[in-house]
Amino acid sequence: MTEAGGMVGGRYALVERIGSGAMGVVWRARDELLDREVAVKQLRLPDLTPEEAGTARARAMREARNAARLHHPGAISVFDVVVEDDRPWLVMEHLPSRSLAALLAERGRLDPDEAALIGCHLAAALTAAHAAGIVHRDVKPSNVLIGHDGTVKLTDFGISRAAGDGTLTDSGMITGTPAYLAPEVARGEQPSSASDVFSLGATLYAATEGRSPYGSSDNSFGLLYRAAAGRVEPPARAGALTDLLTRMLDTDPERRPTAEGAVGLLAELPAGAPEEPERTEEPAARAEEGPVEPAGAVERPRRRRWLAPLVAAIVLVAGAASVAAMSMLPDGTGGRAGEHAQPASLPRVAVEDAVALVQGHYDLLPEDPGVAYDNLTPSYSQSPEEYRAFWGRYDDVRAELVEVREEAARVWVHVAVTFVRGGVESTGTYLLRVEHYEGRPRIVAAEELPGPTVPPIG
């Protein structure tokens, strides 16, 4: 069962072991029913009494419940949980990637701009988790995944605790990693959203400084002692991140920013060192040669316009209920581009996921049309080559959210798009329909609304 070629739950074929942690072993697997790659986490139960094993199983089931409640592009999704040989197995999204810990082991440290970009993605994911009442409890570099395409995702909510859950750890047990623990948690207090922010700050500190804020040591007890005493060494290489890291690593939880506040503060950071030259290699050409990991943690933006859509998406997480009711969007009776009957079993798309998808889609344009094309369903008539040629005409593209409406399992997103070509700007407004397709939200249809005439987006 625990070897390549084994089958879990009657449908998940184990392909290869890709990682391990305190709670289990992770396998790359194949979902034979949906014909897609997944990651399957096998619960580790070494030398436990029956009572301890039951507690561990309960903890794993809680992980599945918590993670299933969290829908955010910056967090690894949990698809399923099955019981095999009296052990829970979690079925999760598979992201071809390496951890931030592995990247730091190779490079030593990152420049502040790279760390800020990673931090913004992670803060956004924590914002969504905290809004759902979920505390991660173990934010650290090894739980940050950097995809081969530059995607940043937070994983392993294995020791997280949802608001209202009973405590399943043994009395006196401290969960988490000493090098990244908030002082109050190291002293035995309950983890909170504020302690997650501290751990995020500690992770970004390690990214820029090359070590834990409590210093470099293999002695877990020594690190735990320094953590409990709040002995944080001031950052020396964080550049524009220094002030924010100092606030996130404050020994007083009340003085730390929230995760949502950290997103806004990261957005306000000034640009640091001169940016790298633009890439001229086509994404499709790289794909033909196999996955290629970026030279840095993530591809550095040529400008900071990625921050505004991300902030807007986070604001929408908190305000989704107020923006869902709106006028001038379709009532679902037809007449819109690509309108079709909607299967009753179609998974619901969360409003915040749809907005993040659309705004992230435009953030890729015009530089990465090959990656953006994957956000569309096959209902779009243009080939990838035509799509790249179309967007290659423009020097810049900016999108601003106008309105959004949730309708059953679909979400309508209304955006104003500014096209820049040869120094001349033109603007159009578009209505995009987002639905689940092949396991994730995608743009199913788009319609230009009355207004200035510009080329179609599809």
RODRENLUM-585462 format. One record per residue (C-alpha): x negated, z negated, y; residue in one letter; residue number from 1. Coordinates in steps of 0.05 Angstrom, whole numbers, padded with zeros to 5 digits. Example, Ala and Ser with C-alpha at 12.3 -4.5 7.8 and 13.67 -1.06 7.14 Angstrom:
# residues 2
+--------+--------+--------+-----+-----+
!      X !      Z !      Y ! res !   n !
+--------+--------+--------+-----+-----+
! -00246 ! -00156 ! -00090 !   A !   1 !
! -00273 ! -00143 ! -00021 !   S !   2 !
+--------+--------+--------+-----+-----+
END
This chain:
# residues 458
+--------+--------+--------+-----+-----+
!      X !      Z !      Y ! res !   n !
+--------+--------+--------+-----+-----+
!  00000 !  00000 !  00000 !   M !   1 !
! -00056 ! -00018 !  00048 !   T !   2 !
! -00096 !  00045 !  00034 !   E !   3 !
! -00093 !  00114 !  00064 !   A !   4 !
! -00038 !  00153 !  00029 !   G !   5 !
!  00007 !  00092 !  00021 !   G !   6 !
!  00079 !  00093 !  00045 !   M !   7 !
!  00114 !  00040 !  00088 !   V !   8 !
!  00189 !  00034 !  00094 !   G !   9 !
!  00199 !  00096 !  00053 !   G !  10 !
!  00181 !  00142 !  00111 !   R !  11 !
!  00115 !  00123 !  00145 !   Y !  12 !
!  00055 !  00153 !  00109 !   A !  13 !
! -00010 !  00116 !  00124 !   L !  14 !
! -00065 !  00165 !  00146 !   V !  15 !
! -00124 !  00123 !  00170 !   E !  16 !
! -00140 !  00054 !  00196 !   R !  17 !
! -00153 !  00057 !  00271 !   I !  18 !
! -00159 ! -00016 !  00294 !   G !  19 !
! -00149 ! -00089 !  00280 !   S !  20 !
! -00135 ! -00153 !  00318 !   G !  21 !
! -00118 ! -00226 !  00309 !   A !  22 !
! -00048 ! -00211 !  00284 !   M !  23 !
! -00057 ! -00148 !  00244 !   G !  24 !
! -00087 ! -00081 !  00225 !   V !  25 !
! -00065 ! -00017 !  00259 !   V !  26 !
! -00058 !  00049 !  00222 !   W !  27 !
! -00047 !  00119 !  00245 !   R !  28 !
!  00012 !  00143 !  00205 !   A !  29 !
!  00061 !  00200 !  00197 !   R !  30 !
!  00136 !  00191 !  00206 !   D !  31 !
!  00160 !  00236 !  00150 !   E !  32 !
!  00232 !  00235 !  00175 !   L !  33 !
!  00218 !  00255 !  00247 !   L !  34 !
!  00153 !  00293 !  00233 !   D !  35 !
!  00111 !  00257 !  00285 !   R !  36 !
!  00049 !  00214 !  00289 !   E !  37 !
!  00060 !  00139 !  00299 !   V !  38 !
!  00018 !  00076 !  00298 !   A !  39 !
!  00038 !  00025 !  00246 !   V !  40 !
!  00016 ! -00048 !  00253 !   K !  41 !
!  00009 ! -00089 !  00189 !   Q !  42 !
!  00017 ! -00164 !  00199 !   L !  43 !
! -00045 ! -00203 !  00179 !   R !  44 !
! -00030 ! -00267 !  00139 !   L !  45 !
! -00097 ! -00295 !  00117 !   P !  46 !
! -00094 ! -00360 !  00076 !   D !  47 !
! -00029 ! -00385 !  00106 !   L !  48 !
!  00018 ! -00435 !  00076 !   T !  49 !
!  00089 ! -00411 !  00063 !   P !  50 !
!  00112 ! -00447 !  00126 !   E !  51 !
!  00056 ! -00415 !  00168 !   E !  52 !
!  00071 ! -00347 !  00139 !   A !  53 !
!  00143 ! -00354 !  00158 !   G !  54 !
!  00123 ! -00372 !  00229 !   T !  55 !
!  00077 ! -00311 !  00232 !   A !  56 !
!  00133 ! -00266 !  00207 !   R !  57 !
!  00180 ! -00295 !  00260 !   A !  58 !
!  00127 ! -00282 !  00313 !   R !  59 !
!  00120 ! -00209 !  00291 !   A !  60 !
!  00196 ! -00199 !  00293 !   M !  61 !
!  00196 ! -00229 !  00363 !   R !  62 !
!  00142 ! -00179 !  00383 !   E !  63 !
!  00187 ! -00122 !  00359 !   A !  64 !
!  00247 ! -00149 !  00397 !   R !  65 !
!  00207 ! -00160 !  00461 !   N !  66 !
!  00173 ! -00093 !  00460 !   A !  67 !
!  00237 ! -00056 !  00443 !   A !  68 !
!  00267 ! -00084 !  00508 !   R !  69 !
!  00210 ! -00056 !  00549 !   L !  70 !
!  00215 !  00017 !  00568 !   H !  71 !
!  00159 !  00038 !  00614 !   H !  72 !
!  00108 !  00095 !  00614 !   P !  73 !
!  00053 !  00044 !  00623 !   G !  74 !
!  00069 !  00005 !  00559 !   A !  75 !
!  00063 !  00027 !  00487 !   I !  76 !
!  00133 !  00036 !  00458 !   S !  77 !
!  00157 !  00003 !  00394 !   V !  78 !
!  00201 !  00049 !  00353 !   F !  79 !
!  00218 !  00009 !  00291 !   D !  80 !
!  00203 ! -00052 !  00249 !   V !  81 !
!  00207 ! -00051 !  00173 !   V !  82 !
!  00193 ! -00104 !  00119 !   V !  83 !
!  00148 ! -00083 !  00062 !   E !  84 !
!  00121 ! -00132 !  00010 !   D !  85 !
!  00152 ! -00189 !  00049 !   D !  86 !
!  00112 ! -00171 !  00112 !   R !  87 !
!  00137 ! -00140 !  00177 !   P !  88 !
!  00106 ! -00074 !  00197 !   W !  89 !
!  00115 ! -00052 !  00270 !   L !  90 !
!  00121 !  00023 !  00282 !   V !  91 !
!  00095 !  00041 !  00351 !   M !  92 !
!  00078 !  00100 !  00395 !   E !  93 !
!  00011 !  00130 !  00377 !   H !  94 !
! -00034 !  00146 !  00436 !   L !  95 !
! -00100 !  00182 !  00420 !   P !  96 !
! -00145 !  00137 !  00461 !   S !  97 !
! -00199 !  00085 !  00464 !   R !  98 !
! -00194 !  00016 !  00495 !   S !  99 !
! -00220 ! -00004 !  00562 !   L ! 100 !
! -00265 ! -00053 !  00525 !   A ! 101 !
! -00297 !  00005 !  00488 !   A ! 102 !
! -00306 !  00044 !  00552 !   L ! 103 !
! -00339 ! -00015 !  00586 !   L ! 104 !
! -00384 ! -00026 !  00526 !   A ! 105 !
! -00408 !  00046 !  00535 !   E ! 106 !
! -00412 !  00049 !  00611 !   R ! 107 !
! -00424 ! -00023 !  00630 !   G ! 108 !
! -00375 ! -00022 !  00688 !   R ! 109 !
! -00330 !  00024 !  00730 !   L ! 110 !
! -00329 !  00038 !  00804 !   D ! 111 !
! -00275 !  00003 !  00844 !   P ! 112 !
! -00233 !  00066 !  00852 !   D ! 113 !
! -00229 !  00076 !  00777 !   E ! 114 !
! -00212 !  00003 !  00766 !   A ! 115 !
! -00158 !  00006 !  00820 !   A ! 116 !
! -00125 !  00065 !  00788 !   L ! 117 !
! -00124 !  00031 !  00720 !   I ! 118 !
! -00099 ! -00033 !  00753 !   G ! 119 !
! -00041 !  00002 !  00786 !   C ! 120 !
! -00016 !  00029 !  00720 !   H ! 121 !
! -00022 ! -00039 !  00687 !   L ! 122 !
!  00011 ! -00076 !  00745 !   A ! 123 !
!  00069 ! -00027 !  00741 !   A ! 124 !
!  00077 ! -00041 !  00666 !   A ! 125 !
!  00075 ! -00116 !  00678 !   L ! 126 !
!  00126 ! -00110 !  00733 !   T ! 127 !
!  00175 ! -00079 !  00684 !   A ! 128 !
!  00158 ! -00131 !  00631 !   A ! 129 !
!  00168 ! -00189 !  00679 !   H ! 130 !
!  00234 ! -00159 !  00703 !   A ! 131 !
!  00256 ! -00160 !  00630 !   A ! 132 !
!  00235 ! -00233 !  00622 !   G ! 133 !
!  00174 ! -00216 !  00581 !   I ! 134 !
!  00106 ! -00249 !  00591 !   V ! 135 !
!  00049 ! -00211 !  00557 !   H ! 136 !
!  00002 ! -00272 !  00549 !   R ! 137 !
! -00060 ! -00232 !  00529 !   D ! 138 !
! -00078 ! -00180 !  00581 !   V ! 139 !
! -00151 ! -00161 !  00569 !   K ! 140 !
! -00194 ! -00098 !  00564 !   P ! 141 !
! -00183 ! -00090 !  00489 !   S ! 142 !
! -00108 ! -00087 !  00501 !   N ! 143 !
! -00114 ! -00031 !  00553 !   V ! 144 !
! -00113 !  00039 !  00523 !   L ! 145 !
! -00143 !  00098 !  00559 !   I ! 146 !
! -00115 !  00163 !  00531 !   G ! 147 !
! -00157 !  00225 !  00523 !   H ! 148 !
! -00115 !  00256 !  00579 !   D ! 149 !
! -00127 !  00196 !  00626 !   G ! 150 !
! -00061 !  00160 !  00609 !   T ! 151 !
! -00065 !  00085 !  00617 !   V ! 152 !
! -00022 !  00039 !  00574 !   K ! 153 !
! -00017 ! -00035 !  00559 !   L ! 154 !
! -00008 ! -00053 !  00486 !   T ! 155 !
! -00002 ! -00112 !  00439 !   D ! 156 !
!  00054 ! -00157 !  00461 !   F ! 157 !
!  00041 ! -00194 !  00396 !   G ! 158 !
!  00036 ! -00263 !  00428 !   I ! 159 !
!  00083 ! -00250 !  00485 !   S ! 160 !
!  00142 ! -00297 !  00494 !   R ! 161 !
!  00208 ! -00274 !  00522 !   A ! 162 !
!  00246 ! -00321 !  00567 !   A ! 163 !
!  00290 ! -00364 !  00524 !   G ! 164 !
!  00251 ! -00355 !  00459 !   D ! 165 !
!  00229 ! -00418 !  00423 !   G ! 166 !
!  00154 ! -00432 !  00421 !   T ! 167 !
!  00127 ! -00408 !  00354 !   L ! 168 !
!  00055 ! -00429 !  00363 !   T ! 169 !
!  00031 ! -00494 !  00332 !   D ! 170 !
!  00029 ! -00556 !  00375 !   S ! 171 !
! -00033 ! -00555 !  00418 !   G ! 172 !
! -00051 ! -00483 !  00402 !   M ! 173 !
! -00073 ! -00439 !  00460 !   I ! 174 !
! -00057 ! -00366 !  00452 !   T ! 175 !
! -00098 ! -00314 !  00488 !   G ! 176 !
! -00171 ! -00297 !  00499 !   T ! 177 !
! -00212 ! -00351 !  00536 !   P ! 178 !
! -00252 ! -00301 !  00578 !   A ! 179 !
! -00187 ! -00277 !  00611 !   Y ! 180 !
! -00142 ! -00339 !  00609 !   L ! 181 !
! -00112 ! -00366 !  00673 !   A ! 182 !
! -00136 ! -00437 !  00687 !   P ! 183 !
! -00067 ! -00468 !  00678 !   E ! 184 !
! -00060 ! -00436 !  00609 !   V ! 185 !
! -00129 ! -00459 !  00589 !   A ! 186 !
! -00107 ! -00530 !  00608 !   R ! 187 !
! -00047 ! -00524 !  00560 !   G ! 188 !
!  00009 ! -00503 !  00607 !   E ! 189 !
!  00059 ! -00450 !  00588 !   Q ! 190 !
!  00039 ! -00378 !  00604 !   P ! 191 !
!  00080 ! -00345 !  00659 !   S ! 192 !
!  00083 ! -00280 !  00699 !   S ! 193 !
!  00032 ! -00311 !  00746 !   A ! 194 !
! -00017 ! -00322 !  00689 !   S ! 195 !
! -00008 ! -00249 !  00669 !   D ! 196 !
! -00029 ! -00230 !  00740 !   V ! 197 !
! -00091 ! -00274 !  00733 !   F ! 198 !
! -00109 ! -00241 !  00667 !   S ! 199 !
! -00099 ! -00172 !  00699 !   L ! 200 !
! -00145 ! -00193 !  00755 !   G ! 201 !
! -00196 ! -00218 !  00704 !   A ! 202 !
! -00191 ! -00151 !  00668 !   T ! 203 !
! -00204 ! -00112 !  00732 !   L ! 204 !
! -00260 ! -00161 !  00749 !   Y ! 205 !
! -00293 ! -00145 !  00682 !   A ! 206 !
! -00284 ! -00070 !  00696 !   A ! 207 !
! -00322 ! -00074 !  00761 !   T ! 208 !
! -00371 ! -00131 !  00747 !   E ! 209 !
! -00385 ! -00117 !  00674 !   G ! 210 !
! -00369 ! -00188 !  00652 !   R ! 211 !
! -00314 ! -00240 !  00651 !   S ! 212 !
! -00300 ! -00279 !  00715 !   P ! 213 !
! -00323 ! -00340 !  00677 !   Y ! 214 !
! -00391 ! -00309 !  00662 !   G ! 215 !
! -00422 ! -00277 !  00601 !   S ! 216 !
! -00421 ! -00320 !  00539 !   S ! 217 !
! -00405 ! -00315 !  00464 !   D ! 218 !
! -00385 ! -00389 !  00464 !   N ! 219 !
! -00309 ! -00389 !  00465 !   S ! 220 !
! -00307 ! -00465 !  00477 !   F ! 221 !
! -00354 ! -00459 !  00536 !   G ! 222 !
! -00311 ! -00403 !  00566 !   L ! 223 !
! -00248 ! -00444 !  00553 !   L ! 224 !
! -00279 ! -00503 !  00590 !   Y ! 225 !
! -00298 ! -00459 !  00650 !   R ! 226 !
! -00228 ! -00429 !  00649 !   A ! 227 !
! -00194 ! -00497 !  00649 !   A ! 228 !
! -00238 ! -00518 !  00708 !   A ! 229 !
! -00223 ! -00454 !  00745 !   G ! 230 !
! -00297 ! -00436 !  00752 !   R ! 231 !
! -00291 ! -00364 !  00774 !   V ! 232 !
! -00354 ! -00330 !  00798 !   E ! 233 !
! -00339 ! -00290 !  00862 !   P ! 234 !
! -00340 ! -00214 !  00850 !   P ! 235 !
! -00401 ! -00179 !  00877 !   A ! 236 !
! -00390 ! -00105 !  00860 !   R ! 237 !
! -00315 ! -00097 !  00870 !   A ! 238 !
! -00319 ! -00063 !  00938 !   G ! 239 !
! -00250 ! -00053 !  00968 !   A ! 240 !
! -00220 ! -00091 !  00909 !   L ! 241 !
! -00256 ! -00156 !  00926 !   T ! 242 !
! -00202 ! -00189 !  00968 !   D ! 243 !
! -00146 ! -00170 !  00920 !   L ! 244 !
! -00185 ! -00195 !  00860 !   L ! 245 !
! -00198 ! -00261 !  00896 !   T ! 246 !
! -00123 ! -00269 !  00907 !   R ! 247 !
! -00105 ! -00251 !  00835 !   M ! 248 !
! -00157 ! -00300 !  00809 !   L ! 249 !
! -00134 ! -00358 !  00853 !   D ! 250 !
! -00132 ! -00423 !  00813 !   T ! 251 !
! -00063 ! -00437 !  00844 !   D ! 252 !
! -00010 ! -00393 !  00810 !   P ! 253 !
!  00034 ! -00398 !  00872 !   E ! 254 !
! -00018 ! -00363 !  00915 !   R ! 255 !
! -00026 ! -00303 !  00869 !   R ! 256 !
!  00012 ! -00239 !  00884 !   P ! 257 !
!  00066 ! -00218 !  00835 !   T ! 258 !
!  00053 ! -00158 !  00791 !   A ! 259 !
!  00099 ! -00117 !  00835 !   E ! 260 !
!  00062 ! -00142 !  00896 !   G ! 261 !
! -00004 ! -00122 !  00864 !   A ! 262 !
!  00020 ! -00050 !  00858 !   V ! 263 !
!  00034 ! -00048 !  00933 !   G ! 264 !
! -00033 ! -00081 !  00949 !   L ! 265 !
! -00070 ! -00031 !  00905 !   L ! 266 !
! -00034 !  00025 !  00941 !   A ! 267 !
! -00060 !  00000 !  01008 !   E ! 268 !
! -00133 ! -00002 !  00987 !   L ! 269 !
! -00178 !  00045 !  01026 !   P ! 270 !
! -00213 !  00101 !  00987 !   A ! 271 !
! -00283 !  00081 !  00964 !   G ! 272 !
! -00342 !  00125 !  00947 !   A ! 273 !
! -00340 !  00200 !  00957 !   P ! 274 !
! -00296 !  00232 !  00905 !   E ! 275 !
! -00320 !  00276 !  00848 !   E ! 276 !
! -00314 !  00351 !  00853 !   P ! 277 !
! -00248 !  00382 !  00831 !   E ! 278 !
! -00244 !  00405 !  00760 !   R ! 279 !
! -00237 !  00480 !  00751 !   T ! 280 !
! -00230 !  00481 !  00675 !   E ! 281 !
! -00158 !  00496 !  00652 !   E ! 282 !
! -00125 !  00440 !  00612 !   P ! 283 !
! -00103 !  00491 !  00560 !   A ! 284 !
! -00174 !  00514 !  00550 !   A ! 285 !
! -00196 !  00442 !  00537 !   R ! 286 !
! -00139 !  00432 !  00488 !   A ! 287 !
! -00163 !  00492 !  00446 !   E ! 288 !
! -00230 !  00458 !  00438 !   E ! 289 !
! -00199 !  00393 !  00414 !   G ! 290 !
! -00187 !  00327 !  00451 !   P ! 291 !
! -00237 !  00313 !  00505 !   V ! 292 !
! -00245 !  00244 !  00535 !   E ! 293 !
! -00255 !  00242 !  00610 !   P ! 294 !
! -00324 !  00223 !  00635 !   A ! 295 !
! -00294 !  00161 !  00668 !   G ! 296 !
! -00238 !  00115 !  00649 !   A ! 297 !
! -00186 !  00162 !  00678 !   V ! 298 !
! -00193 !  00224 !  00720 !   E ! 299 !
! -00205 !  00201 !  00791 !   R ! 300 !
! -00152 !  00227 !  00840 !   P ! 301 !
! -00174 !  00274 !  00896 !   R ! 302 !
! -00128 !  00236 !  00943 !   R ! 303 !
! -00085 !  00174 !  00938 !   R ! 304 !
! -00017 !  00208 !  00937 !   R ! 305 !
! -00007 !  00183 !  00866 !   W ! 306 !
!  00005 !  00114 !  00894 !   L ! 307 !
!  00068 !  00129 !  00933 !   A ! 308 !
!  00109 !  00155 !  00873 !   P ! 309 !
!  00085 !  00096 !  00831 !   L ! 310 !
!  00106 !  00046 !  00884 !   V ! 311 !
!  00173 !  00081 !  00891 !   A ! 312 !
!  00183 !  00077 !  00816 !   A ! 313 !
!  00169 !  00003 !  00816 !   I ! 314 !
!  00217 ! -00010 !  00873 !   V ! 315 !
!  00269 !  00028 !  00833 !   L ! 316 !
!  00260 ! -00020 !  00773 !   V ! 317 !
!  00286 ! -00076 !  00816 !   A ! 318 !
!  00338 ! -00035 !  00853 !   G ! 319 !
!  00364 !  00011 !  00798 !   A ! 320 !
!  00433 ! -00019 !  00800 !   A ! 321 !
!  00441 ! -00006 !  00875 !   S ! 322 !
!  00417 !  00067 !  00873 !   V ! 323 !
!  00456 !  00087 !  00811 !   A ! 324 !
!  00521 !  00094 !  00850 !   A ! 325 !
!  00516 !  00155 !  00894 !   M ! 326 !
!  00551 !  00219 !  00917 !   S ! 327 !
!  00533 !  00293 !  00915 !   M ! 328 !
!  00508 !  00292 !  00843 !   L ! 329 !
!  00545 !  00326 !  00785 !   P ! 330 !
!  00601 !  00290 !  00749 !   D ! 331 !
!  00580 !  00319 !  00681 !   G ! 332 !
!  00636 !  00370 !  00678 !   T ! 333 !
!  00590 !  00431 !  00681 !   G ! 334 !
!  00564 !  00480 !  00731 !   G ! 335 !
!  00493 !  00455 !  00733 !   R ! 336 !
!  00432 !  00493 !  00710 !   A ! 337 !
!  00422 !  00486 !  00635 !   G ! 338 !
!  00485 !  00443 !  00626 !   E ! 339 !
!  00505 !  00433 !  00554 !   H ! 340 !
!  00545 !  00386 !  00510 !   A ! 341 !
!  00509 !  00321 !  00500 !   Q ! 342 !
!  00500 !  00294 !  00429 !   P ! 343 !
!  00533 !  00226 !  00421 !   A ! 344 !
!  00471 !  00199 !  00387 !   S ! 345 !
!  00423 !  00218 !  00443 !   L ! 346 !
!  00381 !  00156 !  00462 !   P ! 347 !
!  00393 !  00129 !  00532 !   R ! 348 !
!  00340 !  00143 !  00584 !   V ! 349 !
!  00324 !  00084 !  00629 !   A ! 350 !
!  00330 !  00100 !  00704 !   V ! 351 !
!  00260 !  00075 !  00719 !   E ! 352 !
!  00231 !  00118 !  00663 !   D ! 353 !
!  00266 !  00181 !  00689 !   A ! 354 !
!  00241 !  00169 !  00760 !   V ! 355 !
!  00170 !  00154 !  00736 !   A ! 356 !
!  00171 !  00218 !  00694 !   L ! 357 !
!  00195 !  00262 !  00752 !   V ! 358 !
!  00148 !  00233 !  00803 !   Q ! 359 !
!  00090 !  00232 !  00755 !   G ! 360 !
!  00106 !  00305 !  00738 !   H ! 361 !
!  00099 !  00327 !  00810 !   Y ! 362 !
!  00037 !  00284 !  00818 !   D ! 363 !
!  00004 !  00329 !  00766 !   L ! 364 !
!  00018 !  00391 !  00807 !   L ! 365 !
! -00014 !  00437 !  00826 !   P ! 366 !
! -00079 !  00411 !  00794 !   E ! 367 !
! -00056 !  00401 !  00722 !   D ! 368 !
!  00002 !  00448 !  00707 !   P ! 369 !
! -00017 !  00450 !  00633 !   G ! 370 !
! -00004 !  00375 !  00627 !   V ! 371 !
!  00058 !  00378 !  00671 !   A ! 372 !
!  00087 !  00433 !  00626 !   Y ! 373 !
!  00092 !  00383 !  00569 !   D ! 374 !
!  00144 !  00345 !  00611 !   N ! 375 !
!  00193 !  00403 !  00603 !   L ! 376 !
!  00236 !  00422 !  00544 !   T ! 377 !
!  00234 !  00491 !  00512 !   P ! 378 !
!  00297 !  00510 !  00552 !   S ! 379 !
!  00250 !  00531 !  00608 !   Y ! 380 !
!  00239 !  00606 !  00604 !   S ! 381 !
!  00168 !  00609 !  00631 !   Q ! 382 !
!  00109 !  00608 !  00583 !   S ! 383 !
!  00052 !  00559 !  00595 !   P ! 384 !
!  00010 !  00616 !  00623 !   E ! 385 !
!  00064 !  00637 !  00672 !   E ! 386 !
!  00074 !  00565 !  00692 !   Y ! 387 !
!  00000 !  00555 !  00708 !   R ! 388 !
! -00001 !  00620 !  00747 !   A ! 389 !
!  00059 !  00600 !  00788 !   F ! 390 !
!  00031 !  00532 !  00809 !   W ! 391 !
! -00038 !  00562 !  00819 !   G ! 392 !
! -00011 !  00593 !  00884 !   R ! 393 !
! -00005 !  00526 !  00919 !   Y ! 394 !
! -00056 !  00481 !  00951 !   D ! 395 !
! -00014 !  00418 !  00947 !   D ! 396 !
!  00054 !  00394 !  00924 !   V ! 397 !
!  00088 !  00329 !  00947 !   R ! 398 !
!  00153 !  00301 !  00921 !   A ! 399 !
!  00197 !  00246 !  00951 !   E ! 400 !
!  00254 !  00211 !  00915 !   L ! 401 !
!  00321 !  00222 !  00950 !   V ! 402 !
!  00373 !  00194 !  00902 !   E ! 403 !
!  00383 !  00179 !  00828 !   V ! 404 !
!  00443 !  00172 !  00783 !   R ! 405 !
!  00450 !  00148 !  00712 !   E ! 406 !
!  00503 !  00184 !  00670 !   E ! 407 !
!  00511 !  00163 !  00597 !   A ! 408 !
!  00445 !  00180 !  00562 !   A ! 409 !
!  00419 !  00224 !  00618 !   R ! 410 !
!  00393 !  00211 !  00688 !   V ! 411 !
!  00398 !  00258 !  00747 !   W ! 412 !
!  00340 !  00254 !  00796 !   V ! 413 !
!  00345 !  00285 !  00866 !   H ! 414 !
!  00278 !  00300 !  00899 !   V ! 415 !
!  00253 !  00334 !  00962 !   A ! 416 !
!  00192 !  00376 !  00946 !   V ! 417 !
!  00141 !  00400 !  00998 !   T ! 418 !
!  00098 !  00460 !  00979 !   F ! 419 !
!  00033 !  00474 !  01015 !   V ! 420 !
!  00002 !  00543 !  01013 !   R ! 421 !
! -00051 !  00569 !  01060 !   G ! 422 !
! -00037 !  00511 !  01108 !   G ! 423 !
!  00037 !  00529 !  01112 !   V ! 424 !
!  00089 !  00479 !  01087 !   E ! 425 !
!  00158 !  00495 !  01059 !   S ! 426 !
!  00208 !  00445 !  01032 !   T ! 427 !
!  00265 !  00447 !  00982 !   G ! 428 !
!  00310 !  00397 !  00948 !   T ! 429 !
!  00321 !  00397 !  00873 !   Y ! 430 !
!  00365 !  00363 !  00822 !   L ! 431 !
!  00331 !  00348 !  00756 !   L ! 432 !
!  00365 !  00326 !  00692 !   R ! 433 !
!  00324 !  00279 !  00648 !   V ! 434 !
!  00342 !  00266 !  00575 !   E ! 435 !
!  00307 !  00244 !  00512 !   H ! 436 !
!  00275 !  00302 !  00474 !   Y ! 437 !
!  00230 !  00295 !  00413 !   E ! 438 !
!  00220 !  00220 !  00423 !   G ! 439 !
!  00210 !  00213 !  00498 !   R ! 440 !
!  00243 !  00229 !  00565 !   P ! 441 !
!  00234 !  00301 !  00588 !   R ! 442 !
!  00261 !  00346 !  00643 !   I ! 443 !
!  00317 !  00386 !  00612 !   V ! 444 !
!  00342 !  00426 !  00672 !   A ! 445 !
!  00330 !  00435 !  00746 !   A ! 446 !
!  00373 !  00464 !  00801 !   E ! 447 !
!  00354 !  00480 !  00872 !   E ! 448 !
!  00404 !  00450 !  00921 !   L ! 449 !
!  00426 !  00484 !  00986 !   P ! 450 !
!  00372 !  00482 !  01039 !   G ! 451 !
!  00308 !  00518 !  01058 !   P ! 452 !
!  00290 !  00574 !  01010 !   T ! 453 !
!  00228 !  00562 !  00968 !   V ! 454 !
!  00206 !  00588 !  00900 !   P ! 455 !
!  00240 !  00557 !  00839 !   P ! 456 !
!  00205 !  00499 !  00806 !   I ! 457 !
!  00212 !  00522 !  00734 !   G ! 458 !
+--------+--------+--------+-----+-----+
END
